[in-house]
């Protein structure tokens, strides 16, 4: 029993569920680790990519600045040499507007102006550059006039007080600078696969230049996730948005795989646990049946020894008492009527005690030997006449419904005892009238006999215990009648059953296997006795 208790505390199906629960926990942990590793790998690649893009932008910005510086230095040198040459030629012989216009055309300049200290001006072409507010420095100066798309170079004359002003078209230079500038680079990089956008804004005061942001954030832009990182380059805050849909797809795939694997694992664990539970339940039930049979066998052995002792120790004194009381009753003519009544009560008590001993011996003795083909309907025909008078006296309607006359293998004497016990219980349950219906039918390779009667109210708990020894619902009952009947039917390979019915009715019956080679005889049908 200790082993059984241990198994009940730790059943195999529960252990199986624990194992599969552990496997599910491992699967969840592995899934979370995979998601974390995927995110870490993605962020690592995105960080490298953003740093690379930022580096490209930074290098391009520096290149654009160097290009602009180089262009301005080249223009400074070219325009300075041209201005010195114009100053020299004008010193030799003064230019007129037409000559300056032709010279500017030949040198592909926008225009040339020679200014004197007295504010006189010689220029060509005429009014190529009109700026009265222009301030002239004592040193050479190159200026970019964005509104006019011009580069203006002013050269203070050496021998004469005044200035030589030369202008050159900046359109081509601006186009080159736009091609090398930051917006063009950003537009080109944005068209690369995996880059969602690049935004530039003025950097906030105090931002460290060329300093990347340490955070790579996942944000939702429309329906697509984007990984954002921010850099400060040349006082411009550059936000790079990289397509994070590969991370989202990878996580979704991992989630699908995890759900599929977990579903299979849970279903497999539940199925295996269910099978183990059923197998263990059957095993436990088999052990219970075996223990119950062993208990019944031990009880039968104890009852057999007790019955033998009772038969030896009690029956002989009972017989002596019975014989003495019977002789006293017959020969005691001088006894008063009251005394004779007491003797009859004592005789009845002795008979009851003797019947109890007989029932106990009957319950403890073997119940199946020398099997022969037996017809239950013939047993009914033999026994019913014995009960007709009593049923009529008590007002009990007795009917039979025989639809099967197949033979069963058994001991006719023992089976007749079962039928008598059932009929006796039915009659004793209805002292004020009622009914008894006896049915014999064929079902699933067996012959079934049922006795239905009224006057008997049973609870489900009583119905389960009524075939146990010494359990009775009658004040004067011994509780052995149905117990003996159950033992006889069980010994014949059948089963006794009790079914409580509504309106104080009960159906008690049994079924026995059909005798091999049995042939069905004409049935009696339904009859009333």
C-alpha positions as CSV (number, residue, x, y, z in Angstrom):
1,X,0.0,0.0,0.0
2,X,2.9,2.3,0.7
3,X,4.1,1.8,-2.9
4,X,0.6,2.5,-4.2
5,X,0.4,5.7,-2.2
6,X,3.8,6.7,-3.6
7,X,2.5,6.1,-7.1
8,X,-0.6,8.1,-6.4
9,X,1.5,11.0,-5.1
10,X,3.8,11.0,-8.1
11,X,1.8,9.5,-11.0
12,X,3.7,8.9,-14.2
13,X,1.5,11.2,-16.3
14,X,2.2,14.1,-13.9
15,X,5.9,13.5,-14.2
16,X,5.5,13.5,-18.0
17,X,3.7,16.8,-17.8
18,X,6.5,18.2,-15.6
19,X,9.1,17.0,-18.2
20,X,7.2,18.6,-21.1
21,X,6.6,21.7,-19.0
22,X,10.4,21.9,-18.5
23,X,10.9,21.4,-22.3
24,X,8.4,24.2,-22.9
25,X,10.3,26.4,-20.5
26,X,13.5,25.6,-22.3
27,X,11.8,26.3,-25.6
28,X,10.6,29.7,-24.3
29,X,14.1,30.5,-23.0
30,X,15.7,29.5,-26.3
31,X,13.1,31.6,-28.2
32,X,13.9,34.7,-26.0
33,X,17.6,34.1,-26.5
34,X,17.2,33.8,-30.2
35,X,15.2,37.0,-30.3
36,X,17.8,38.8,-28.2
37,X,20.6,37.4,-30.3
38,X,18.8,38.4,-33.5
39,X,18.2,41.9,-32.2
40,X,21.8,42.2,-31.0
41,X,23.1,41.1,-34.4
42,X,20.8,43.4,-36.3
43,X,21.7,46.4,-34.1
44,X,25.4,45.6,-34.5
45,X,25.0,45.5,-38.3
46,X,22.8,48.6,-38.3
47,X,25.3,50.5,-36.1
48,X,28.2,49.6,-38.4
49,X,26.0,50.7,-41.4
50,X,25.0,54.0,-39.8
51,X,28.6,54.7,-38.9
52,X,29.6,53.9,-42.4
53,X,27.0,56.2,-43.9
54,X,27.9,58.9,-41.4
55,X,31.5,58.5,-42.4
56,X,30.7,58.8,-46.1
57,X,28.7,61.9,-45.4
58,X,31.4,63.3,-43.3
59,X,34.1,62.6,-45.9
60,X,31.9,64.1,-48.6
61,X,31.2,67.2,-46.5
62,X,34.9,67.6,-45.9
63,X,35.6,67.0,-49.6
64,X,33.0,69.6,-50.5
65,X,34.6,72.1,-48.2
66,X,38.0,71.3,-49.6
67,X,36.7,71.6,-53.1
68,X,35.1,75.0,-52.3
69,X,38.4,76.2,-50.7
70,X,40.4,74.9,-53.7
71,X,38.0,76.6,-56.1
72,X,38.1,79.9,-54.3
73,X,41.9,79.7,-54.0
74,X,42.1,79.0,-57.8
75,X,39.7,81.9,-58.5
76,X,41.7,84.1,-56.2
77,X,44.9,83.3,-58.0
78,X,43.4,83.5,-61.5
79,X,41.4,86.7,-60.9
80,X,44.3,88.3,-59.0
81,X,46.7,87.7,-62.0
82,X,44.1,89.0,-64.3
83,X,43.5,92.1,-62.2
84,X,47.3,92.8,-62.0
85,X,47.5,92.4,-65.8
86,X,44.6,94.8,-66.3
87,X,46.2,97.3,-63.9
88,X,49.4,97.1,-65.8
89,X,47.8,97.6,-69.2
90,X,45.7,100.5,-67.9
91,X,48.9,102.1,-66.5
92,X,50.5,101.8,-69.9
93,X,47.4,103.1,-71.8
94,X,44.0,103.7,-70.2
95,X,41.2,101.3,-71.1
96,X,37.9,102.5,-72.5
97,X,34.6,100.6,-72.0
98,X,34.7,98.9,-75.3
99,X,38.2,97.6,-74.8
100,X,37.3,96.3,-71.3
101,X,34.2,94.6,-72.8
102,X,36.3,92.9,-75.4
103,X,39.0,91.9,-72.9
104,X,36.3,90.5,-70.5
105,X,34.8,88.5,-73.4
106,X,38.1,87.1,-74.4
107,X,39.0,86.1,-70.8
108,X,35.4,84.8,-70.2
109,X,34.8,87.2,-67.4
110,X,31.5,88.6,-66.4
111,X,32.9,92.1,-66.5
112,X,35.8,94.4,-65.5
113,X,35.6,97.8,-63.7
114,X,38.4,100.3,-63.1
115,X,37.6,102.7,-60.3
116,X,39.6,105.8,-59.5
117,X,39.9,107.6,-56.2
118,X,37.7,110.4,-57.5
119,X,34.9,107.8,-58.0
120,X,35.2,107.7,-61.8
121,X,34.5,104.3,-63.2
122,X,35.4,102.6,-66.5
123,X,33.7,99.3,-67.0
124,X,32.7,96.8,-69.6
125,X,30.2,95.6,-70.3
126,X,28.2,98.5,-69.0
127,X,26.6,98.0,-65.6
128,X,27.7,94.4,-65.4
129,X,27.9,95.0,-61.6
130,X,26.2,97.8,-59.9
131,X,26.7,98.1,-56.2
132,X,27.2,101.6,-54.8
133,X,27.4,100.2,-51.3
134,X,30.4,98.1,-52.1
135,X,33.3,98.8,-49.7
136,X,36.8,98.4,-51.0
137,X,39.5,97.1,-48.7
138,X,43.1,98.1,-48.9
139,X,43.9,94.4,-49.6
140,X,42.8,92.1,-52.4
141,X,39.5,90.5,-51.6
142,X,37.4,87.8,-53.2
143,X,33.6,87.8,-52.5
144,X,30.8,85.5,-53.6
145,X,27.5,87.3,-54.5
146,X,25.0,84.5,-54.3
147,X,22.0,86.6,-55.5
148,X,23.9,87.5,-58.8
149,X,25.7,84.2,-59.1
150,X,29.0,86.0,-59.3
151,X,32.5,85.9,-57.8
152,X,33.8,89.5,-57.4
153,X,37.5,90.2,-57.0
154,X,38.7,93.6,-56.0
155,X,42.4,94.6,-56.4
156,X,43.9,97.8,-55.0
157,X,46.0,99.4,-57.7
158,X,49.7,99.7,-57.1
159,X,50.7,103.0,-58.6
160,X,47.4,104.8,-58.9
161,X,44.9,105.1,-56.1
162,X,41.9,103.1,-57.0
163,X,40.8,99.5,-57.6
164,X,40.4,97.0,-60.3
165,X,37.2,94.9,-59.9
166,X,36.8,91.7,-61.9
167,X,33.7,89.5,-61.9
168,X,33.3,85.9,-63.1
169,X,30.2,83.8,-63.6
170,X,29.6,81.3,-60.7
171,X,26.9,79.2,-62.3
172,X,29.2,76.3,-63.3
173,X,31.1,76.5,-60.0
174,X,27.7,76.4,-58.2
175,X,26.6,73.4,-60.2
176,X,29.9,71.6,-59.3
177,X,29.5,72.5,-55.7
178,X,25.9,71.2,-55.7
179,X,27.0,67.9,-57.2
180,X,29.7,67.6,-54.5
181,X,27.6,69.1,-51.7
182,X,25.9,67.4,-48.8
183,X,22.3,67.4,-50.2
184,X,23.4,65.6,-53.4
185,X,25.3,63.0,-51.4
186,X,22.3,62.5,-49.0
187,X,20.0,62.0,-52.0
188,X,22.3,59.5,-53.6
189,X,22.8,57.5,-50.4
190,X,19.0,57.5,-49.7
191,X,18.5,55.6,-52.9
192,X,20.6,52.8,-51.6
193,X,18.7,49.6,-50.5
194,X,18.2,49.4,-46.7
195,X,18.2,53.2,-46.1
196,X,14.7,54.7,-45.5
197,X,15.6,58.3,-45.1
198,X,18.3,60.8,-44.1
199,X,17.3,64.1,-42.5
200,X,19.4,67.1,-41.7
201,X,18.7,69.9,-39.3
202,X,20.8,72.6,-37.7
203,X,22.6,71.2,-34.6
204,X,21.6,72.5,-31.2
205,X,24.1,74.7,-29.5
206,X,26.6,72.8,-27.5
207,X,26.5,69.7,-29.6
208,X,29.9,68.1,-30.2
209,X,30.8,68.0,-33.8
210,X,31.3,64.7,-35.6
211,X,29.9,62.9,-32.5
212,X,27.5,59.9,-33.3
213,X,24.6,59.2,-31.0
214,X,25.1,56.1,-28.8
215,X,21.4,55.0,-29.1
216,X,20.0,53.1,-32.1
217,X,16.2,53.3,-31.7
218,X,13.5,51.3,-33.4
219,X,10.6,53.7,-34.4
220,X,7.5,53.1,-36.5
221,X,7.3,55.1,-39.7
222,X,3.9,54.2,-41.2
223,X,3.7,50.5,-41.4
224,X,7.5,49.8,-41.5
225,X,9.8,49.8,-38.5
226,X,12.9,52.0,-38.9
227,X,16.2,52.0,-36.9
228,X,17.2,55.6,-36.3
229,X,20.6,57.0,-35.3
230,X,21.7,60.7,-35.1
231,X,25.1,62.2,-35.9
232,X,26.4,65.8,-35.7
233,X,28.6,66.7,-38.7
234,X,29.7,70.3,-39.5
235,X,27.2,71.8,-37.2
236,X,24.4,69.8,-38.9
237,X,22.4,67.1,-37.0
238,X,22.0,64.2,-39.4
239,X,19.4,61.5,-38.7
240,X,19.8,58.3,-40.6
241,X,16.8,55.9,-40.8
242,X,17.6,52.3,-41.8
243,X,15.0,49.8,-42.8
244,X,14.3,47.5,-39.8
245,X,11.8,45.2,-41.5
246,X,14.4,42.4,-41.7
247,X,14.5,42.4,-37.9
248,X,10.7,42.4,-37.7
249,X,10.5,39.5,-40.3
250,X,13.2,37.6,-38.4
251,X,11.3,38.0,-35.1
252,X,8.0,37.0,-36.7
253,X,9.6,33.9,-38.2
254,X,11.1,33.0,-34.9
255,X,7.7,33.5,-33.3
256,X,6.0,31.4,-35.9
257,X,8.6,28.6,-35.4
258,X,8.3,28.9,-31.7
259,X,4.5,28.7,-31.7
260,X,4.5,25.8,-34.1
261,X,7.2,23.9,-32.1
262,X,5.4,24.7,-28.8
263,X,2.1,23.7,-30.2
264,X,3.5,20.3,-31.3
265,X,5.3,19.9,-28.0
266,X,2.2,20.7,-26.0
267,X,0.0,18.4,-28.1
268,X,2.5,15.7,-27.8
269,X,2.9,16.1,-24.1
270,X,-0.9,16.2,-23.6
271,X,-1.4,13.2,-25.8
272,X,1.4,11.2,-24.1
273,X,0.2,12.3,-20.6
274,X,-3.4,11.3,-21.5
275,X,-2.2,7.9,-22.7
276,X,-0.1,7.5,-19.6
277,X,-3.0,8.6,-17.4
278,X,-5.3,6.1,-19.1
279,X,-2.7,3.3,-18.8
280,X,-2.0,4.2,-15.2
281,X,-5.7,4.4,-14.4
282,X,-6.2,1.0,-15.9
283,X,-3.2,-0.4,-13.9
284,X,-4.5,1.2,-10.7
285,X,-8.0,-0.2,-11.4
286,X,-6.6,-3.6,-12.1
287,X,-4.7,-3.5,-8.8
288,X,-7.8,-2.4,-7.0
289,X,-9.8,-5.2,-8.5
290,X,-7.0,-7.6,-7.6
291,X,-6.9,-6.3,-4.1
292,X,-10.7,-6.5,-3.8
293,X,-10.6,-10.1,-5.0
294,X,-7.9,-10.9,-2.6
295,X,-9.9,-9.2,0.2
296,X,-13.0,-11.2,-0.8
297,X,-11.0,-14.4,-0.9
298,X,-9.5,-13.6,2.6
299,X,-13.0,-12.8,3.8
300,X,-14.4,-16.0,2.3
301,X,-11.7,-18.0,3.9
302,X,-12.4,-16.3,7.3
303,X,-16.1,-16.9,6.8
304,X,-15.5,-20.5,5.9
305,X,-13.5,-21.1,9.1
306,X,-16.1,-19.1,11.1
307,X,-19.0,-21.0,9.4
308,X,-17.4,-24.3,10.2
309,X,-16.9,-23.3,13.8
310,X,-20.5,-22.0,14.1
311,X,-21.9,-25.1,12.5
312,X,-20.0,-27.2,15.0
313,X,-20.5,-25.1,18.1
314,X,-24.0,-23.6,17.6
315,X,-26.0,-25.9,15.4
316,X,-25.9,-28.9,17.8
317,X,-27.2,-26.9,20.8
318,X,-29.8,-25.4,18.5
319,X,-31.0,-28.8,17.4
320,X,-31.2,-29.9,21.1
321,X,-33.1,-26.8,22.0
322,X,-35.4,-27.3,19.0
323,X,-36.1,-30.9,19.8
324,X,-36.7,-30.1,23.5
325,X,-39.1,-27.3,22.8
326,X,-41.0,-29.3,20.2
327,X,-41.4,-32.2,22.8
328,X,-42.4,-29.8,25.5
329,X,-44.9,-28.2,23.1
330,X,-46.4,-31.6,22.2
331,X,-46.4,-33.3,25.6
332,X,-47.0,-30.4,27.9
333,X,-50.8,-30.7,27.9
334,X,-51.0,-29.2,31.4
335,X,-49.2,-25.9,30.2
336,X,-51.3,-22.8,30.1
337,X,-52.0,-21.1,26.8
338,X,-49.6,-18.2,27.6
339,X,-46.8,-20.7,28.3
340,X,-47.5,-22.5,25.1
341,X,-47.3,-19.2,23.2
342,X,-43.9,-18.5,24.8
343,X,-42.7,-21.9,23.6
344,X,-43.8,-21.1,20.1
345,X,-41.9,-17.8,20.2
346,X,-38.8,-19.7,21.4
347,X,-39.2,-22.3,18.6
348,X,-39.4,-19.5,16.1
349,X,-36.3,-17.9,17.5
350,X,-34.4,-21.2,17.3
351,X,-35.5,-21.6,13.7
352,X,-34.4,-18.1,12.9
353,X,-31.0,-18.8,14.5
354,X,-30.7,-22.0,12.6
355,X,-31.6,-20.2,9.3
356,X,-28.9,-17.6,10.0
357,X,-26.3,-20.4,10.5
358,X,-27.6,-22.1,7.3
359,X,-27.3,-18.8,5.4
360,X,-23.8,-18.2,6.7
361,X,-22.7,-21.7,5.7
362,X,-24.4,-21.3,2.4
363,X,-22.5,-18.0,1.8
364,X,-19.2,-19.5,2.7
365,X,-19.5,-22.7,0.8
366,X,-18.5,-23.2,-2.9
367,X,-21.2,-22.2,-5.3
368,X,-20.3,-23.7,-8.7
369,X,-19.7,-27.3,-9.5
370,X,-20.6,-29.8,-12.2
371,X,-21.9,-27.2,-14.8
372,X,-24.8,-28.4,-16.9
373,X,-27.0,-26.7,-19.5
374,X,-29.8,-24.9,-17.6
375,X,-32.8,-23.0,-18.9
376,X,-33.8,-20.1,-16.7
377,X,-37.4,-20.1,-18.0
378,X,-37.9,-23.7,-16.7
379,X,-36.6,-22.6,-13.3
380,X,-39.2,-19.8,-13.3
381,X,-41.9,-22.3,-14.2
382,X,-40.8,-24.5,-11.3
383,X,-40.6,-21.8,-8.6
384,X,-43.5,-19.5,-9.4
385,X,-46.2,-21.9,-8.3
386,X,-44.6,-21.8,-4.8
387,X,-45.2,-18.0,-4.6
388,X,-48.6,-17.7,-6.3
389,X,-50.7,-18.3,-3.2
390,X,-48.6,-15.8,-1.1
391,X,-48.7,-13.2,-3.8
392,X,-52.5,-13.6,-4.2
393,X,-52.8,-13.3,-0.4
394,X,-50.8,-10.0,-0.3
395,X,-52.4,-8.6,-3.5
396,X,-49.2,-8.8,-5.6
397,X,-49.7,-9.0,-9.4
398,X,-47.1,-11.5,-10.7
399,X,-46.2,-11.3,-14.5
400,X,-43.5,-12.9,-16.7
401,X,-42.1,-11.8,-20.0
402,X,-39.9,-14.5,-21.4
403,X,-38.4,-13.7,-24.9
404,X,-35.3,-16.0,-24.6
405,X,-35.1,-19.7,-23.8
406,X,-31.4,-20.1,-24.4
407,X,-29.5,-22.4,-22.1
408,X,-26.8,-21.2,-19.7
409,X,-24.0,-23.3,-18.2
410,X,-24.4,-23.7,-14.4
411,X,-25.7,-25.5,-11.4
412,X,-29.5,-25.6,-11.5
413,X,-29.8,-25.9,-7.7
414,X,-27.7,-22.8,-7.1
415,X,-29.4,-20.8,-9.9
416,X,-32.8,-21.8,-8.4
417,X,-31.6,-20.5,-5.1
418,X,-30.7,-17.1,-6.7
419,X,-34.2,-16.9,-8.3
420,X,-35.8,-17.8,-4.9
421,X,-33.8,-15.1,-3.1
422,X,-34.9,-12.4,-5.7
423,X,-38.5,-13.4,-5.5
424,X,-38.5,-13.6,-1.7
425,X,-37.0,-10.1,-1.5
426,X,-39.7,-8.8,-4.0
427,X,-42.6,-10.4,-2.0
428,X,-41.3,-9.3,1.4
429,X,-40.9,-5.7,0.1
430,X,-44.6,-5.4,-0.7
431,X,-46.7,-6.7,2.3
432,X,-49.6,-4.4,1.3
433,X,-49.7,-5.3,-2.4
434,X,-47.9,-4.3,-5.5
435,X,-46.4,-6.0,-8.5
436,X,-43.6,-8.3,-9.6
437,X,-42.4,-8.5,-13.2
438,X,-39.9,-11.2,-14.3
439,X,-38.2,-10.8,-17.7
440,X,-35.8,-13.1,-19.5
441,X,-34.1,-11.6,-22.5
442,X,-31.1,-12.2,-24.8
443,X,-28.4,-9.4,-25.0
444,X,-24.9,-9.5,-26.3
445,X,-24.2,-13.2,-26.1
446,X,-25.8,-13.5,-22.6
447,X,-29.1,-14.4,-21.1
448,X,-30.5,-11.7,-18.8
449,X,-33.1,-12.1,-16.1
450,X,-34.6,-9.1,-14.3
451,X,-37.0,-8.9,-11.4
452,X,-38.8,-5.6,-11.1
453,X,-41.0,-4.8,-8.1
454,X,-42.4,-1.9,-6.1
455,X,-42.4,-1.1,-2.4
456,X,-38.6,-0.8,-2.4
457,X,-36.9,2.7,-2.1
458,X,-33.2,2.6,-2.5
459,X,-30.7,5.4,-2.6
460,X,-27.7,5.1,-5.0
461,X,-25.4,4.5,-2.0
462,X,-27.7,1.7,-0.8
463,X,-27.9,0.2,-4.3
464,X,-24.1,-0.1,-4.4
465,X,-23.9,-1.8,-0.9
466,X,-27.0,-4.0,-0.9
467,X,-25.1,-7.0,-2.2
468,X,-22.5,-6.8,0.5
469,X,-22.7,-9.4,3.3
470,X,-24.8,-8.3,6.4
471,X,-26.1,-5.2,4.7
472,X,-29.9,-5.1,4.8
473,X,-32.8,-2.6,4.6
474,X,-35.2,-4.9,6.5
475,X,-35.5,-4.9,10.3
476,X,-35.4,-8.7,10.5
477,X,-33.1,-9.4,7.6
478,X,-29.7,-11.1,7.8
479,X,-28.2,-9.3,4.8
480,X,-27.0,-12.5,3.2
481,X,-29.7,-13.2,0.6
482,X,-28.4,-10.9,-2.2
483,X,-24.8,-11.5,-1.1
484,X,-25.2,-15.2,-1.6
485,X,-27.0,-14.5,-5.0
486,X,-24.1,-12.3,-6.1
487,X,-21.5,-14.9,-5.2
488,X,-23.4,-17.6,-7.1
489,X,-23.8,-15.5,-10.2
490,X,-20.2,-14.3,-10.1
491,X,-19.0,-18.0,-9.8
492,X,-21.0,-18.7,-12.9
493,X,-19.2,-16.0,-14.9
494,X,-22.1,-13.5,-14.7
495,X,-22.9,-10.3,-13.0
496,X,-25.6,-9.2,-10.6
497,X,-26.9,-5.7,-10.9
498,X,-29.3,-3.5,-8.8
499,X,-31.1,-0.4,-10.4
500,X,-33.2,1.9,-8.3
501,X,-36.2,3.2,-10.2
502,X,-38.6,6.1,-9.6
503,X,-41.8,5.7,-7.6
504,X,-40.3,3.3,-5.0
505,X,-39.4,0.6,-7.5
506,X,-36.3,-1.4,-8.0
507,X,-35.0,-3.8,-10.7
508,X,-32.6,-6.5,-9.6
509,X,-31.3,-9.0,-12.1
510,X,-28.3,-10.8,-13.5
511,X,-26.9,-12.0,-16.8
512,X,-25.1,-15.3,-17.6
513,X,-23.1,-16.4,-20.7
514,X,-25.1,-18.5,-23.2
515,X,-24.2,-22.2,-23.1
516,X,-22.1,-23.3,-26.1
517,X,-24.3,-25.1,-28.6
518,X,-27.5,-23.8,-27.0
519,X,-30.6,-23.6,-29.2
520,X,-33.5,-21.2,-28.6
521,X,-36.7,-23.0,-27.7
522,X,-40.2,-21.6,-28.2
523,X,-40.7,-18.8,-25.6
524,X,-43.6,-18.5,-23.3
525,X,-44.1,-14.8,-24.1
526,X,-45.8,-12.6,-21.5
527,X,-48.1,-14.2,-18.9
528,X,-49.7,-13.3,-15.6
529,X,-49.6,-15.7,-12.7
